[in-house]
Each structure stands twice: as C-alpha cells, then as structure tokens.
Amino acid sequence: MHIFSLRLCLARCLATWQGTRQLTTWVIALLVVLPSQAQEVRLSGLLDLAMLRHPTILQARNQAKASGFDLEAAKWGRFPTVTSDLRSDTSYVQSVAKLEQPLWAGGRIEGRIDVGQANLKAAQASVQEAELNALTQVGNSFFEVLRLTDRLQTAQENIKEHQRLHDLINRRVQAEISPPADLTLAQARLQQAFTEQLQIQRQLESAKFSLSQWAGPLSGPLKEPSHIAYQRLLSDASVVERAQKVSAQRQRLQAQIESAQAQMQVAKAQGLPTVVAGYQYITAGPMALGLERGSTYIGLQFQPGAGLSALSGIQSAISKKEAAEQELAALDRSLENQVKTLYSDIDVLGAQLKPAQSLKDDTAELVESYLRQYQIGRKNWLDVLNALREKTQAIYNLADVRYGLLQSQVKLLLLTGELGADKNTVIHE
C-alpha cells in the first residue's frame, strides 16, 4: 500500500475509534514510525541553503560587520577627546583634565576614514565573492550528481544486457553451437561492465558529498530544472563588460586600490602637526598665583613617529596599490577568458545535443538487430558486444552533453550576475 494511503487510512481509524485507548496509541505509534516520502531537491532550494549555511559566507559577513565597526571607530576621530594627566615632582602633585577638539590634522583623520570606507567596500565585495563561489560550487555539483545518476542507471542496464548476452552465449557454447572463445569474450565484457558501474558509483558518492558540503545533507533525489532562461547575446564584448561590471572580485580589488591610496594620505599626514582647540581644568594640586583652574587654548601637537617610518609607510602603500592594479589587470583577462570559454562550451554542447539524442535513438535497437544477424550468420559475436558498447556510450554521451550544457549555462549566468543570491527567476522548476 502507498505510504500516503496507509497514513490516511490510519488517521481515519483513529478518528473512528477515539474511545479505544489502546487502538489510539497503536495508530499514533504507527504514524510516527512510518517514514515520510522523500521530496525532490531543487536547484534553487540548494542555492538558498548554501547562502544561509556555508561557513565561508558567514565568515565573510562577519568580517564585513567588523569592517563596519572599524569605520565607525575611524569616524570618532572627528570628535573631541578627553584626557587626564597626573603630574608629580618632589614638591607637589597636580591633576589636570583636558577636552580637545582637533581642528586640522593634515588629512590624517579623513585618510583613516577613507581607509575604513575602502576596507568596508572590500569586505562587502568579499561577501559577494564568497556567495558566488558557493553558488558556483552548488551548481557544478548539482549537475554533476544528475549526470552521474544517469550514468549509473545506464551502467546498471548495461550489466543486465551483458548478463543476458552472457547467458545466451553460454547456452550456445554448451550446445556446441558457438565456440568457447565467445563465452570468454562475454565474460570479459561483463566484468568490465561491473567495474564501470563501481567507478561511476564512487564518482557519484563523491559528487553527492561535495554537494552536501556546500548545501547541507540531501533530503531526497535531485530534480532537474525544466528550463534555464539562458539567452545567447550577439556580442561577446558586451557579456565580458557585464561580467567585469558585476564581478565581486573586481570590486574588491578596486576597494584595495582605494585603501592603498588612503593609506598613502595617512602616511603623508603623519609628518604634519595637528591643531586642536582645548579646555583644561586643574582638578587637584597647587596653582600659580593669578591663574584660574579652568582655561581654554589653541594647541599645536606634533608626533612624527620613529625615524623614517612615515616614508616607509608611503612606500608600502604605493607597492600595495601597484600590486592591486596589476592583479586587477590580470583579473580582467581572466574574466574575458572565462566568458569566452563558457560561450564556446555552450555553443559546442548545444550543437551536439540533437545529434547525441539521435545517436541514442539510433542505437536503441542496434543490439537486437545485430543479435538477429548473428543468429543467421551475418554478424559475429564481437559485433554484438560492440553494438551493446556503442549503445551504452551513446547514452553516456547524451548525459554528458545534456548536463554539461546546463552546467555551463548556470556558470555563465552566475558570472554575469543574471543568477545570484536573490535572483533565481531564471531557473524554471
């Protein structure tokens, strides 16, 4: 009986026999023990789970929060500061409290704020970068599991076919109709089929494990999307430009360049004085005659740092900026290469899809045809076994082309920003 029907029947029994405590207890126990049907797992759901659960994304988000607090701390440099001094010599002890507001710092405060803002941009871009990586890994693993699942089903059917041919030729050899060499060949091909199934099984388990690492444990079989809303654009250059525009890695490098520029400003301001407006109050201790305990003043403060540390800081910032600019140039080339490679893969796989389907259909009855011709002496036993191999390879090829095409389309949509953390409408399930 179907599990759902059994559950419904038990529920009705429960409603009818509410007065019988033992029966009620028994029915409730069965309802708890019976397993619920595993629901199909969809790509969009796995993408959402990866966004919510994966540690690399959570770590990047926490890092972005920390960068936000660093920016707030840098902005506090514009506000007054309160200090307290305790002065002592052999004759007296004096305690002084000061409130100082910076008026001009040579660009040091603004530079630190600019560094904080640039670091925040870089951290936010790192979040998007982690999200893109997770979504890409989920998409790759999802279609790899589907491809290997199809291959495994084909491998299992291949074993059944080889077993059937093995039994057939075994009977013919025992009846001395066919030579023993044909049986040896059938046994070898059957063993190859078993080995192939084991290899595919291991690959499938590895792919499932990889998918579960990114999106969590799988609760059921994967459901292939009915359609991916991919549309081929005429100009490759426009797609490259779009990929560069939405690239989180590119945004992070640009923020690093801005941060290095701001660090140069901070390092240069290190050699300049700071002008402050202050108010001090002598809270305890003796005072000179004629002086009040509280007074206002304009002060000039200068702390150049140790040796030539400011010059070293400037050179360090310049080197960081140049390194980020060079990495940015290399990234632009890499993005262009990725886009063109994916476009090429999509075009090639799309052109192969119909021929692969036709080849699968053409080889569907090839084994039976060759087997009939073998029985009347027009084909040999090796031809029959080779026909089965061609049929199996045709089905394998169709799975490779079909899911490879979907995988490449999803990767390109992720790369160009048409599919993302909050953009799942291109996946029709």
C-alpha positions in Angstrom: 0.0 0.0 0.0 1.2 3.5 -0.8 2.6 5.2 2.3 0.3 8.3 2.0 -2.8 6.0 1.6 -1.7 4.0 4.6 -1.3 7.2 6.7 -4.8 8.4 5.6 -6.3 5.0 6.5 -4.7 5.0 9.9 -5.9 8.6 10.5 -9.5 7.6 9.7 -9.2 4.6 12.1 -8.0 7.0 14.8 -11.0 9.3 14.2 -13.5 6.4 14.3 -12.1 4.6 17.4 -11.3 7.6 19.6 -12.8 5.8 22.5 -10.4 2.9 22.4 -7.2 4.0 24.1 -5.1 1.0 23.1 -6.0 1.4 19.4 -5.4 5.1 19.5 -2.0 4.6 21.0 -1.2 1.9 18.3 -2.2 4.2 15.4 -0.3 7.1 16.7 2.8 5.0 17.1 2.5 3.8 13.5 2.1 7.3 12.2 5.3 8.3 14.0 7.3 5.3 12.8 6.2 5.3 9.1 8.7 7.3 7.1 7.5 10.3 5.1 8.1 10.3 1.4 11.3 12.0 0.4 10.7 15.2 -1.5 12.6 16.1 -4.6 15.5 18.5 -4.1 15.5 21.5 -6.4 18.5 23.6 -7.5 17.0 26.9 -6.3 16.5 25.4 -2.8 20.1 24.2 -2.6 21.3 27.6 -3.7 19.3 29.2 -0.9 20.6 26.7 1.6 24.2 27.4 0.6 23.6 31.1 1.2 22.2 30.5 4.6 24.6 27.8 5.9 28.0 27.8 4.4 30.8 28.9 6.8 32.8 30.8 4.1 29.8 33.1 3.5 29.1 33.5 7.2 32.7 34.3 7.9 32.8 36.9 5.1 29.6 38.5 6.5 31.1 38.7 10.0 34.3 40.2 8.5 32.1 42.9 6.8 30.5 43.7 10.1 33.9 44.1 11.7 35.0 46.4 8.9 31.8 48.5 9.6 32.8 48.9 13.2 36.4 49.8 12.2 34.9 52.6 10.0 32.8 53.9 12.9 35.9 53.9 15.1 37.8 56.0 12.4 34.9 58.5 12.3 35.2 59.0 16.0 38.5 60.8 15.3 36.5 63.9 14.3 35.0 64.2 17.8 36.6 65.7 21.0 38.8 63.6 23.2 39.1 63.7 27.0 42.4 63.1 28.7 43.6 63.2 32.3 47.2 63.9 33.4 48.8 63.4 36.8 51.9 65.5 37.2 54.3 65.0 40.1 57.7 66.1 41.3 59.4 66.4 44.7 57.3 69.4 45.8 53.7 68.9 44.6 51.2 66.7 42.7 48.8 68.2 40.2 45.9 66.5 38.3 44.7 68.1 35.0 41.7 67.1 32.9 41.6 68.1 29.2 39.0 68.2 26.5 40.5 68.7 23.0 38.8 69.1 19.6 41.0 68.6 16.5 40.7 71.5 14.1 43.3 70.4 11.5 45.3 67.1 11.3 46.8 67.4 7.8 44.4 64.9 6.4 45.2 62.1 8.9 41.6 61.8 10.2 40.0 61.9 6.7 42.6 59.4 5.5 41.8 56.9 8.2 38.1 57.3 7.4 38.8 56.7 3.7 40.8 53.6 4.7 37.9 52.4 6.7 35.4 53.0 3.9 37.6 51.3 1.4 38.1 48.3 3.7 34.3 48.1 4.2 33.8 48.0 0.4 36.4 45.3 0.1 34.8 43.3 2.9 31.3 43.6 1.3 32.8 42.6 -2.1 34.3 39.6 -0.3 30.9 38.6 0.8 29.6 38.6 -2.7 32.7 36.8 -3.8 32.1 34.0 -1.3 28.4 33.8 -2.3 29.4 33.5 -6.0 31.9 30.8 -5.2 29.3 28.8 -3.1 26.6 29.2 -5.8 29.0 28.1 -8.5 30.1 25.1 -6.5 26.5 24.1 -5.8 25.6 24.4 -9.5 28.5 22.4 -10.6 28.0 19.6 -8.0 24.2 19.6 -8.7 24.5 18.9 -12.4 27.4 16.5 -11.8 25.2 14.4 -9.5 22.5 14.4 -12.1 24.9 13.4 -14.8 26.4 10.6 -12.8 23.0 9.4 -11.7 22.0 9.0 -15.3 25.3 7.2 -16.0 24.8 4.9 -13.1 21.3 3.9 -14.3 22.8 3.3 -17.7 25.6 1.2 -16.2 23.1 -0.9 -14.3 21.1 -1.5 -17.5 24.4 -2.3 -19.3 25.1 -5.0 -16.7 21.7 -6.6 -17.3 22.2 -6.6 -21.0 25.7 -8.1 -20.7 24.3 -10.7 -18.3 21.6 -11.6 -20.8 24.1 -11.9 -23.6 26.4 -14.0 -21.3 23.6 -16.4 -20.5 22.6 -16.7 -24.2 26.1 -17.4 -25.4 26.7 -19.8 -22.5 23.7 -21.9 -23.7 25.0 -21.9 -27.2 28.5 -22.9 -26.1 27.1 -25.8 -24.0 25.1 -26.8 -27.0 28.3 -26.7 -29.1 26.7 -24.1 -31.4 29.3 -21.4 -30.6 33.0 -21.6 -29.8 34.2 -21.2 -26.1 36.1 -18.1 -27.1 32.7 -16.3 -27.5 31.8 -17.1 -23.9 35.2 -15.9 -22.7 34.7 -12.6 -24.5 31.2 -12.2 -23.0 32.6 -12.9 -19.5 35.3 -10.3 -20.0 32.8 -7.7 -21.2 30.5 -8.5 -18.2 33.4 -8.0 -15.8 34.2 -4.6 -17.5 30.6 -3.6 -17.0 30.7 -4.4 -13.3 34.0 -2.4 -13.0 32.5 0.5 -14.8 29.5 0.6 -12.5 31.7 0.6 -9.4 33.7 3.5 -10.8 30.6 5.6 -11.6 29.2 4.7 -8.1 32.3 6.1 -6.4 32.2 9.2 -8.5 28.5 9.7 -7.7 29.1 9.4 -4.0 32.0 11.9 -4.2 29.8 14.4 -6.1 26.9 14.0 -3.6 29.4 14.5 -0.7 30.7 17.7 -2.4 27.2 19.0 -2.9 26.3 18.2 0.7 29.4 20.1 1.9 28.1 23.3 0.2 24.3 23.0 0.7 23.9 20.6 3.6 22.6 16.9 3.6 20.4 15.9 0.7 16.8 15.0 1.8 15.8 13.3 -1.4 16.5 12.8 -5.1 17.5 15.8 -7.2 15.0 17.3 -9.6 16.3 18.6 -12.9 15.2 22.1 -13.8 12.6 22.1 -16.6 14.3 25.1 -18.2 17.2 27.5 -17.7 16.3 31.0 -19.0 19.6 31.5 -20.9 19.7 33.7 -23.9 22.7 34.0 -26.2 23.8 37.6 -26.8 25.2 38.6 -30.2 28.3 40.5 -28.8 30.8 38.7 -26.7 32.3 42.1 -25.7 29.1 43.1 -24.1 29.0 40.0 -22.0 32.6 40.4 -20.9 31.8 44.0 -20.0 28.8 42.8 -17.9 30.9 40.2 -16.2 33.5 42.7 -15.3 30.9 45.2 -14.0 29.3 42.7 -11.6 32.5 40.9 -10.6 32.8 41.0 -6.8 36.5 40.1 -7.1 37.0 43.1 -9.3 35.1 45.4 -6.8 37.3 44.0 -4.0 40.5 44.9 -5.9 39.2 48.4 -6.7 38.5 48.9 -3.0 42.0 47.7 -2.2 43.4 50.3 -4.6 41.3 53.0 -2.8 42.5 51.7 0.6 46.2 51.9 -0.5 45.6 55.5 -1.8 44.1 56.4 1.5 46.9 54.8 3.4 49.3 57.0 1.4 47.4 60.0 2.6 47.6 58.9 6.2 51.3 58.2 5.9 52.0 61.6 4.5 49.9 63.3 7.2 52.0 61.5 9.8 54.7 64.1 9.3 52.4 67.1 9.8 51.3 68.7 13.1 47.7 68.6 14.5 45.9 71.8 15.5 43.5 71.4 18.4 41.1 73.7 20.4 41.1 72.6 24.0 39.9 73.3 27.5 41.8 72.1 30.6 40.8 72.1 34.2 43.2 71.5 37.1 41.2 69.2 39.3 43.7 68.9 42.2 47.0 70.3 43.2 48.6 73.7 43.7 48.3 76.5 41.2 50.4 79.6 40.3 49.1 82.9 41.6 46.7 84.7 39.2 45.8 81.6 37.2 42.3 80.0 37.1 41.7 76.3 37.4 39.9 76.2 34.0 41.2 77.7 30.8 40.8 77.4 27.0 43.6 77.3 24.5 44.7 76.5 20.9 47.4 73.9 20.7 49.8 72.6 18.2 50.7 68.9 18.5 53.4 67.1 16.6 54.2 63.4 16.7 56.3 62.4 13.7 56.9 58.8 14.7 60.1 56.9 15.0 62.8 57.6 12.4 61.6 57.4 8.8 58.5 55.3 9.5 56.3 57.7 7.6 58.3 57.4 4.4 58.3 53.6 4.8 54.5 53.7 5.2 54.2 55.7 2.0 56.3 53.2 0.0 54.4 50.3 1.4 51.1 51.9 0.3 52.4 52.6 -3.1 53.6 49.0 -3.5 50.2 47.7 -2.3 48.4 49.9 -4.8 50.6 48.8 -7.7 50.1 45.1 -6.8 46.3 45.6 -6.7 46.3 47.3 -10.0 48.3 44.5 -11.6 46.0 41.9 -10.1 43.0 43.8 -11.4 44.5 43.8 -15.0 45.1 40.1 -14.7 41.5 39.5 -13.4 40.1 41.4 -16.4 41.9 39.0 -18.7 40.8 36.0 -16.7 37.1 37.1 -16.8 37.3 37.6 -20.6 38.8 34.1 -20.9 36.1 32.6 -18.7 33.3 34.2 -20.6 34.6 33.2 -24.0 35.3 29.7 -22.8 31.8 29.3 -21.4 30.3 30.7 -24.6 32.3 28.3 -26.6 31.3 25.3 -24.4 27.6 26.3 -24.6 27.7 26.7 -28.4 29.5 23.4 -28.9 27.4 21.4 -26.4 24.2 23.0 -27.8 25.2 21.9 -31.3 25.9 18.4 -30.0 22.6 17.9 -28.1 20.4 16.9 -31.0 23.0 14.6 -32.7 23.6 13.0 -29.3 19.8 12.4 -28.9 19.6 11.0 -32.4 22.6 8.7 -31.8 20.9 7.3 -28.7 17.7 6.7 -30.5 19.5 5.1 -33.4 21.5 2.7 -31.2 18.5 1.7 -29.1 17.6 -1.3 -31.3 21.1 -1.9 -32.5 21.9 -4.8 -30.2 18.7 -6.7 -31.1 19.4 -6.1 -34.8 23.0 -7.4 -34.5 21.8 -10.4 -32.4 19.4 -11.5 -35.1 22.0 -11.1 -37.8 24.4 -13.1 -35.6 22.0 -16.0 -35.3 21.7 -16.3 -39.1 25.5 -15.9 -39.5 25.7 -12.4 -40.9 27.4 -10.9 -37.8 29.9 -12.4 -35.3 29.7 -12.3 -31.6 32.2 -9.5 -31.2 29.9 -7.3 -33.4 27.0 -8.0 -31.0 29.1 -7.0 -27.9 30.5 -3.9 -29.7 26.9 -2.9 -30.6 26.0 -3.0 -26.9 29.0 -0.9 -26.1 28.1 1.7 -28.7 24.6 1.8 -27.3 25.9 2.4 -23.8 28.4 5.0 -24.9 25.7 6.9 -26.8 23.6 7.1 -23.6 26.6 8.2 -21.6 27.4 10.9 -24.2 23.9 12.2 -24.1 24.1 12.6 -20.3 27.4 14.4 -20.6 26.2 16.8 -23.3 22.9 17.5 -21.6 24.1 18.2 -18.1 27.3 19.8 -19.3 25.2 22.3 -21.3 23.0 23.2 -18.2 26.1 23.4 -16.0 27.8 25.9 -18.4 24.7 28.0 -18.8 24.3 28.3 -15.0 28.0 29.2 -14.6 27.7 32.0 -17.2 24.5 33.3 -15.7 26.3 33.5 -12.3 29.3 35.1 -13.8 27.2 37.9 -15.5 25.0 38.5 -12.5 21.8 37.3 -14.0 21.6 34.5 -11.5 22.6 35.2 -7.9 21.7 35.2 -4.2 18.4 36.9 -4.8 17.9 36.2 -8.5 16.5 32.6 -9.0 13.9 33.5 -11.6 16.0 32.3 -14.5 15.6 28.7 -13.1 12.2 27.3 -14.0 11.4 24.2 -11.9 
